[in-house]
Amino acid sequence: MLAKDQTRLRIEKMEAERQQRRLRTKELRHTRAEEERRNISQGNPGDVDFIGLVRQWREEHSGVALRHEDSVSVTSGANANTASPAMVASDDKICVCVRKRSLNSKELAKLEHDAVTCLHPTATVHSAKVRVDGISKYCDHHTFKFDHAFDELSSTEDVYFYTAKPLVRYVCDGGNKGVIPRATVFAYGQTGSGKTYTMTGIQRMVAEDIFSTLSNNNIGSCYSLDNTTCSIAIFEIYGGRIQDLLNNRNRLKVLEDGKGEVIVSGLEEFQASTPQEFLSLIEQGQKNRTTHATEANDVSSRSHAICQILLRDKTNGKLRGKLSLVDLAGSERGNDTKEHNRQRRTESSEINTSLLALKECIRAIDSESKHVPYRQSKLTLILKDCFVSKAARTAMIATLSPGSNSTDHTVNTLRYADRIKEQKVGDTFAPSNRSPMRGSISSEPPTKKSLVERHSTLSQPTVSEDIDDDYDELEEIMNGDDDQVLAKIEAAPAQLSKLDQAVKELFEEEENLLNLHMKSIHENAELLTEEGALLQSVQGEDYDIDLYATRLGEILDRKMVLVHSLRDKLGSFRALLKKEEELSGMW
């Protein structure tokens, strides 16, 4: 009887514990639901656990953010805390900053959470991860340090004040004596991250500041509205072609004279005498820019748009200063272009190649290298004077998408910007909150993933590694044996190099084919006109039939030469198309 009582007591105890667990579970579900509703009301929907991990990280590091005023250089004798906008100097040749936007409606509809934190001067991406048990969640925290880091609460005016405004003052003041000041502002980032939005705001403020600065420069300055004109030229580089956005998208050519000066032949400059005229020209150029839909964004800028502001002497037209505002094409990973047609695919490859060339040129400036590889792309060739001039200044603005589905894009953007002007993060931030188990398996044999990661640290940088650093494209390779994995990984950079070369040759051959086709059309039109006159000449009573037959034979022979020449060029172009398609399929 006593045993039965003990059993009954144990059962009752187990039942009570079960009820307590159910009550705790119900309370947790209620708390979770309340937290979800609170997150949604705050404009940050998504996984509650990941949002909690990000919030915890932010609370731990909330005190490490610095003021932007503490990071600027000011003119001699001025204090950073009291410096006016005009006093902020651009002593550094390179300024690299990042700007994070807020979650947009599309990301909110997909229940993405905010996965990026900007605590000046650092930017951190919180990559959501799930452990091998399929249940436990954690975050990888990728932190980068820059000259400036602007969060979603920072305005375009804040970004402009610390990046472009010093360059406007630098150009308008004449720079160093005897050297023409040249400055460039770049906006770089994933499609839809806010590049064009940021650059449009900067252009508006540049328009106001240039005329304001020149009008206030009458005393003590050789640059003023009395002796200086402001001209604007806007063009784009799309698919290897250069088009004037202010002159009916006319095709332009890049020429280099014997002195090494790069000239964009046929580019029209339009003079602006007021900020309103300046902005009207910019708006006109923006409407003519090439855009396409991509997997990352419905409307993506697929061209590099360059707005050149030229200050010239009123009397002789000589260049006094030059400011270039460059809105770069949206960067994409290889995964985002796999389903594209050939045109979109080659277009993306050309964009990535030019972005890599740009990064190397800016790094060369920062390191004061004697060699600047500006010939690697048309973008860098056109901007040659901004790279090789001793009086050149550059600002790079990297724009970030905060959505949790864009973390790989965002990390790639930060890596690109970080490699332009590498700055150490230091010991400010603690390591990411990984499980101790992840650090205790080093004694196990290397896995396929570790082989991929090891190779990524040893191999030389390529376009893919700089733009597509996530390595998701190696998933299919991972299905093979380890020996096959290593062999394919070793071959991947070479395949990408061949693909890039094939795309470059394809663009060049396309240009040659189009030029030859146009030339053939013009010559055929002239021959057709001559044929008409020749036929008219034998309609009367007095004509030379021998002359008619001879000339008609010459015209037909010339037409045959034109047709064969065009057909041969078309055959070469088709061969390159096939080569590009085969290499794209291999990768």
C-alpha positions in Angstrom: 0.0 0.0 0.0 2.9 2.3 0.8 4.5 1.5 -2.5 1.3 2.4 -4.3 1.2 5.7 -2.4 4.8 6.5 -3.5 4.0 5.7 -7.1 0.9 7.9 -7.0 2.9 10.7 -5.5 5.5 10.4 -8.2 2.8 10.5 -10.9 1.2 13.5 -9.3 4.6 15.2 -9.2 5.3 14.4 -12.8 1.9 15.8 -13.8 2.6 19.0 -11.8 5.9 19.4 -13.6 4.3 18.8 -16.9 1.7 21.5 -16.2 4.4 23.9 -15.2 6.3 23.2 -18.4 3.2 23.8 -20.4 2.5 27.0 -18.6 6.1 28.2 -19.2 5.8 27.3 -22.9 2.5 29.2 -23.1 4.1 32.2 -21.4 7.1 32.0 -23.8 4.9 31.8 -26.8 2.9 34.8 -25.5 6.1 36.7 -24.8 7.4 35.8 -28.3 4.2 36.9 -29.9 4.3 40.2 -28.0 7.9 40.7 -29.1 7.0 39.9 -32.7 4.3 42.5 -32.6 6.6 45.0 -31.0 9.3 44.4 -33.6 6.8 44.8 -36.4 5.4 48.1 -34.9 9.0 49.3 -34.7 9.5 48.5 -38.4 11.8 45.5 -37.8 9.9 42.3 -38.6 11.6 38.9 -39.0 12.9 36.1 -36.8 12.6 37.0 -33.1 15.6 35.0 -32.1 18.0 36.7 -34.6 16.6 40.1 -33.8 17.3 39.4 -30.1 20.9 38.4 -30.9 21.4 41.6 -32.9 19.8 43.7 -30.1 22.1 42.0 -27.5 25.2 42.8 -29.6 24.2 46.4 -30.0 23.6 46.8 -26.3 27.0 45.4 -25.6 28.7 47.8 -28.0 26.5 50.8 -27.7 29.2 52.9 -26.0 32.0 52.5 -28.6 30.6 54.8 -31.3 32.6 58.0 -31.8 31.5 61.4 -33.1 32.2 62.2 -36.7 33.7 65.5 -35.6 36.5 63.5 -33.9 37.5 61.8 -37.2 37.9 64.8 -39.5 41.0 66.8 -40.4 40.5 70.6 -40.3 42.5 73.5 -41.7 45.4 74.8 -39.8 44.5 76.6 -36.6 40.9 75.3 -36.4 39.3 72.9 -34.0 37.2 70.0 -35.1 34.4 70.7 -32.7 33.9 74.3 -33.9 35.0 73.9 -37.6 32.6 75.3 -40.1 31.8 73.3 -43.2 34.2 75.3 -45.3 37.0 74.6 -42.8 36.9 70.8 -43.1 40.0 70.0 -45.1 40.7 67.1 -47.4 44.3 66.5 -46.3 43.9 62.7 -47.0 44.0 61.7 -50.7 41.3 59.1 -50.0 38.2 59.2 -47.9 36.2 56.0 -47.6 32.8 56.0 -45.8 29.7 53.7 -45.7 26.1 54.6 -45.5 23.3 52.3 -44.3 19.7 52.9 -45.4 16.6 51.9 -43.5 14.5 48.8 -44.3 12.3 49.4 -47.4 8.8 48.2 -48.0 9.9 45.2 -50.1 12.1 44.0 -47.3 9.4 44.6 -44.7 7.0 42.6 -46.8 9.4 39.7 -46.8 9.8 39.9 -43.0 13.5 40.7 -43.2 15.1 42.1 -40.1 17.8 44.8 -39.7 21.1 43.0 -39.9 23.6 45.9 -40.1 24.9 48.2 -37.4 26.9 51.4 -38.1 28.7 52.7 -35.0 31.1 55.3 -36.4 33.7 54.6 -37.5 32.8 50.9 -37.9 30.1 49.0 -39.8 29.1 45.5 -38.6 27.0 42.9 -40.5 25.1 40.3 -38.4 24.9 37.2 -40.5 22.1 34.8 -39.3 23.3 31.2 -38.9 21.8 27.9 -37.7 23.9 25.2 -36.1 24.1 21.6 -37.5 21.4 20.5 -35.1 19.0 22.6 -37.2 17.6 24.3 -34.1 20.2 26.5 -32.3 20.7 29.9 -33.8 23.7 32.3 -33.7 25.1 35.3 -35.6 28.4 35.8 -37.3 29.5 39.5 -36.8 31.6 40.9 -39.6 33.1 44.3 -38.5 34.9 46.8 -40.8 36.5 50.2 -40.0 36.3 53.2 -42.3 36.9 57.0 -42.2 33.1 57.5 -41.5 30.2 55.2 -40.9 26.7 56.7 -41.3 23.6 54.9 -39.9 20.0 55.1 -41.2 19.4 58.2 -39.0 22.1 60.1 -40.8 21.0 62.5 -43.5 22.4 63.0 -47.0 23.6 66.4 -45.7 25.7 64.6 -43.0 27.3 62.3 -45.7 27.9 65.3 -48.0 29.5 67.4 -45.2 32.3 64.9 -44.5 32.9 63.5 -48.0 32.0 65.7 -51.0 31.9 69.2 -49.4 35.7 69.3 -48.6 36.3 68.4 -52.3 34.1 71.2 -53.6 36.0 73.7 -51.5 39.3 72.1 -52.6 38.4 72.4 -56.3 37.0 75.9 -56.0 40.0 77.3 -54.1 42.4 76.2 -56.7 44.3 73.5 -54.8 48.1 73.7 -55.0 49.6 76.5 -57.0 50.5 75.5 -60.5 48.5 72.2 -60.4 44.9 71.9 -61.5 42.8 70.5 -58.6 40.9 67.3 -59.5 38.5 65.5 -57.2 36.2 62.5 -57.6 33.3 61.2 -55.6 32.2 57.6 -56.1 29.0 55.9 -55.0 29.3 52.1 -54.8 27.1 49.3 -53.6 24.5 46.6 -54.3 21.6 47.4 -56.5 18.9 49.0 -54.5 21.2 50.0 -51.6 20.7 53.8 -52.1 23.6 54.8 -54.4 21.6 56.9 -56.8 19.5 58.4 -53.9 22.7 59.4 -52.2 24.4 60.7 -55.3 21.3 62.7 -56.4 21.3 64.5 -53.0 25.1 65.1 -53.2 24.7 66.6 -56.8 22.0 69.0 -55.5 24.2 70.2 -52.7 27.3 70.4 -55.0 25.3 72.6 -57.3 24.4 75.0 -54.5 27.9 74.9 -52.9 29.9 75.5 -56.1 28.0 78.7 -57.0 27.9 79.8 -53.4 31.7 79.3 -53.0 32.6 81.0 -56.2 30.3 84.0 -55.4 32.0 84.3 -52.0 35.5 84.0 -53.5 35.7 87.5 -54.9 38.1 88.6 -52.2 41.4 86.9 -51.8 40.9 84.2 -54.4 41.6 83.8 -58.2 38.5 81.6 -58.6 35.2 83.5 -58.6 32.1 83.9 -60.8 33.7 87.0 -62.3 36.5 85.1 -64.0 35.4 81.4 -63.9 32.7 79.5 -65.8 31.0 76.2 -64.6 30.4 73.6 -67.3 28.8 70.2 -67.0 29.1 67.0 -69.1 27.3 63.8 -68.3 27.9 60.4 -69.9 27.6 56.7 -69.1 29.7 53.7 -69.7 27.4 50.8 -70.6 28.6 47.4 -72.0 31.9 48.9 -73.0 30.2 51.7 -74.9 30.3 55.4 -73.9 27.2 57.5 -74.5 26.5 61.2 -74.0 23.5 61.5 -71.8 23.0 65.2 -72.6 23.3 64.9 -76.4 20.8 62.2 -77.6 22.9 59.3 -76.2 25.5 59.9 -79.0 28.3 57.3 -79.1 31.6 58.6 -77.9 35.2 57.5 -78.3 38.1 57.5 -75.8 41.3 58.8 -77.3 44.8 59.3 -75.8 47.2 61.8 -77.4 50.9 61.7 -77.5 51.2 63.6 -74.2 49.1 60.9 -72.4 46.0 63.1 -72.1 42.8 61.1 -72.3 40.0 62.8 -74.3 36.4 61.7 -74.7 35.9 62.7 -78.3 32.5 64.2 -79.1 31.5 64.9 -75.5 29.3 68.0 -75.2 29.8 70.4 -72.3 26.9 72.6 -71.2 27.5 75.8 -69.3 25.4 76.4 -66.2 25.2 79.9 -64.6 22.8 79.0 -61.8 22.2 76.0 -59.5 18.8 75.6 -61.1 20.4 75.2 -64.6 22.9 72.8 -63.1 20.2 70.6 -61.6 18.1 70.7 -64.7 21.0 69.3 -66.7 21.6 66.5 -64.1 17.9 65.6 -64.2 18.0 65.4 -68.0 21.0 63.1 -67.9 19.4 60.9 -65.2 16.4 60.2 -67.4 18.6 59.0 -70.2 20.6 56.5 -68.1 20.4 52.8 -68.9 18.5 50.6 -66.3 17.4 47.0 -66.3 15.6 44.7 -63.8 17.8 42.2 -61.9 17.2 39.5 -59.3 18.4 42.0 -56.7 16.3 45.0 -57.8 13.4 45.8 -60.1 15.1 48.9 -61.5 18.9 48.6 -61.4 21.4 51.1 -62.9 23.4 49.0 -65.3 25.8 51.7 -66.3 28.5 53.9 -64.7 27.1 57.4 -64.9 29.8 60.2 -64.7 28.9 63.8 -64.1 31.9 66.0 -64.8 31.9 69.6 -63.4 34.5 71.7 -65.1 35.7 75.1 -63.9 37.3 77.1 -66.8 38.9 80.5 -67.2 36.3 82.9 -68.7 38.9 84.5 -71.0 40.7 81.6 -72.5 38.7 78.5 -71.6 41.6 76.8 -69.8 40.7 74.2 -67.2 41.0 75.5 -63.6 39.4 72.6 -61.7 37.5 69.4 -62.2 35.0 67.5 -60.0 33.7 64.2 -61.1 30.6 62.6 -59.5 30.4 58.9 -60.4 27.3 56.8 -59.7 28.6 53.3 -60.3 26.6 50.5 -61.7 25.0 48.2 -59.1 27.3 45.3 -58.1 26.0 41.8 -58.3 27.2 38.3 -57.3 27.6 35.6 -59.9 24.6 33.8 -58.4 22.4 36.8 -59.4 23.3 36.6 -63.1 23.1 32.8 -63.7 19.6 33.0 -65.1 20.3 36.1 -67.2 20.5 36.1 -71.0 23.9 36.6 -72.6 23.6 40.4 -72.8 22.8 40.7 -69.1 25.5 38.2 -68.2 28.3 39.9 -70.2 27.1 43.2 -68.9 27.5 42.1 -65.3 30.9 40.7 -66.0 32.0 44.0 -67.6 30.7 45.9 -64.6 32.5 43.7 -62.1 35.8 43.9 -64.1 35.6 47.7 -64.2 34.8 47.8 -60.4 37.9 45.7 -59.7 40.1 47.9 -61.9 38.7 51.0 -60.1 39.5 49.5 -56.7 43.1 48.8 -57.7 43.6 52.4 -59.0 42.3 53.9 -55.8 44.5 51.7 -53.7 47.5 52.7 -55.8 46.7 56.4 -55.1 46.4 55.7 -51.3 49.6 53.7 -51.2 51.4 56.3 -53.4 52.3 53.6 -55.9 54.3 54.7 -59.0 52.1 52.5 -61.2 48.4 53.1 -61.4 46.6 50.4 -63.6 44.2 52.8 -65.2 44.2 51.0 -68.5 42.4 47.9 -67.2 39.0 49.3 -68.0 37.3 52.2 -69.9 36.0 53.6 -66.6 39.5 54.0 -65.1 41.0 55.1 -68.4 38.5 58.0 -68.6 39.2 59.0 -65.0 43.0 58.7 -65.6 43.6 62.4 -64.6 41.9 61.8 -61.3 44.3 58.9 -60.5 47.7 60.1 -61.8 47.5 63.8 -60.9 49.4 64.9 -57.8 46.5 67.2 -56.9 43.9 64.4 -57.1 41.5 63.8 -54.2 39.0 60.9 -53.9 35.9 60.0 -51.8 34.2 56.6 -51.9 30.7 56.2 -50.5 29.7 52.6 -50.1 25.9 52.2 -49.6 24.6 49.2 -47.6 21.3 47.3 -47.7 20.3 46.4 -44.1 18.0 43.5 -44.9 18.9 40.1 -43.5 18.6 38.5 -47.0 21.2 40.9 -48.3 24.0 40.2 -45.7 26.2 38.4 -48.3 25.9 41.4 -50.7 26.6 43.8 -47.8 29.7 41.9 -46.7 31.0 42.0 -50.2 30.4 45.7 -50.5 32.2 46.3 -47.2 35.1 44.1 -48.3 35.4 46.1 -51.5 35.5 49.4 -49.6 37.8 48.0 -46.9 40.4 46.9 -49.5 40.5 50.4 -50.9 41.8 51.8 -47.7 42.4 49.1 -45.1 42.0 50.1 -41.5 42.4 47.7 -38.6 39.3 47.3 -36.4 41.5 46.6 -33.3 40.3 45.0 -30.1 37.2 47.2 -29.6 34.7 44.4 -30.5 34.5 41.0 -28.9 34.4 37.9 -31.0 31.1 36.7 -32.4 28.9 34.6 -30.1 29.7 31.3 -31.5 29.4 28.0 -29.6 32.7 26.6 -28.1 32.0 23.5 -30.2 32.9 25.4 -33.4 36.4 26.0 -32.1 37.0 22.5 -30.8 36.9 20.5 -34.0 40.2 21.5 -35.4 41.6 18.0 -34.8 39.1 16.6 -37.3 40.2 16.0 -40.9 39.6 19.0 -43.2 36.2 19.1 -44.8 35.3 20.2 -48.3 34.1 23.5 -46.9 37.5 24.0 -45.1 39.3 23.2 -48.3 37.3 25.9 -50.1 37.9 28.4 -47.3 41.6 27.6 -47.2 42.0 28.0 -50.9 40.2 31.3 -50.7 42.8 32.7 -48.4 45.8 31.5 -50.4 44.7 32.3 -54.0 45.3 35.7 -55.6 42.4 38.1 -55.8 40.3 37.8 -58.9 37.1 39.6 -60.0 35.0 36.9 -58.5 36.8 36.9 -55.2 36.6 40.7 -54.9 32.9 41.0 -56.0 31.5 37.5 -55.2 33.4 36.6 -51.9 30.5 34.5 -50.5 31.5 31.4 -52.5 28.0 30.2 -52.8 28.8 29.5 -56.4 30.9 26.5 -55.4 27.9 24.5 -54.0 27.8 22.2 -57.1 31.6 21.6 -56.8 31.0 20.5 -53.2 29.2 17.4 -54.3 32.3 15.7 -55.7 35.2 13.8 -54.0 37.8 15.8 -52.0 40.4 15.4 -54.8 37.9 16.6 -57.4 37.0 19.5 -55.1 40.6 20.7 -54.9 41.1 20.3 -58.6 38.0 22.3 -59.5 38.8 24.9 -56.9 42.3 25.4 -58.3 40.9 25.7 -61.8 38.2 28.2 -60.8 40.3 31.4 -60.9 41.8 30.4 -64.3 38.3 29.8 -65.7 37.1 33.2 -64.5 40.1 34.8 -66.0 39.4 33.2 -69.3 35.7 34.3 -69.0 36.7 37.9 -68.3 39.0 37.9 -71.3 36.3 36.4 -73.5 33.8 39.1 -72.4 36.4 41.8 -73.1 37.1 40.4 -76.6 33.3 40.0 -77.2 32.7 43.7 -76.4 35.6 44.8 -78.7 34.5 42.6 -81.6 30.9 43.8 -81.1 32.2 47.4 -81.5 34.1 46.4 -84.6 31.1 44.6 -86.1 28.8 47.5 -85.5 31.2 50.0 -87.0 31.8 47.9 -90.1 28.1 47.4 -90.5 27.4 51.1 -90.3 30.3 51.8 -92.7 28.9 49.2 -95.2 25.4 50.8 -95.0 26.8 54.2 -95.8 28.9 52.9 -98.7 26.1 50.8 -100.1 23.9 53.9 -100.0 26.5 55.8 -102.0 26.8 52.9 -104.5 23.0 52.7 -104.8 22.9 56.5 -105.6 25.6 55.9 -108.3 23.7 53.0 -109.7 20.6 55.1 -110.1 22.5 57.8 -111.9 24.2 55.1 -114.0 20.9 53.6 -115.0 19.5 57.0 -115.8 22.4 57.7 -118.1 21.5 54.8 -120.4 17.8 55.8 -120.8 18.5 58.3 -123.5 19.5 57.9 -127.1 23.2 58.8 -126.8 25.0 56.8 -124.2 28.2 54.6 -123.8 27.1 51.0 -123.1 30.7 49.9 -122.6 31.2 52.5 -119.9 27.9 51.5 -118.3 28.9 47.8 -118.2 32.3 48.5 -116.9 31.1 50.7 -114.0 28.2 48.4 -113.1 30.7 45.5 -112.8 32.9 47.6 -110.5 30.0 48.5 -108.3 28.9 44.9 -108.0 32.4 43.8 -107.2 32.6 46.4 -104.5 29.3 45.2 -103.1 30.6 41.7 -103.0 33.7 42.8 -101.1 31.5 44.6 -98.5 29.2 41.6 -98.1 32.1 39.2 -97.7 33.9 41.5 -95.2 30.8 41.9 -93.1 30.1 38.2 -93.2 33.7 37.4 -92.1 33.4 39.8 -89.2 30.0 38.3 -88.2 31.6 34.9 -88.2 34.3 36.0 -85.8 31.7 37.6 -83.6 29.6 34.4 -83.5 32.7 32.4 -82.6 33.3 34.7 -79.6 29.6 34.4 -78.6 29.9 30.6 -78.6 33.2 30.8 -76.6 31.6 33.1 -74.0 28.6 30.8 -73.7 30.8 27.7 -73.2 32.9 29.4 -70.5 29.8 30.7 -68.7 28.4 27.1 -68.7 31.7 25.8 -67.2 31.5 28.3 -64.3 
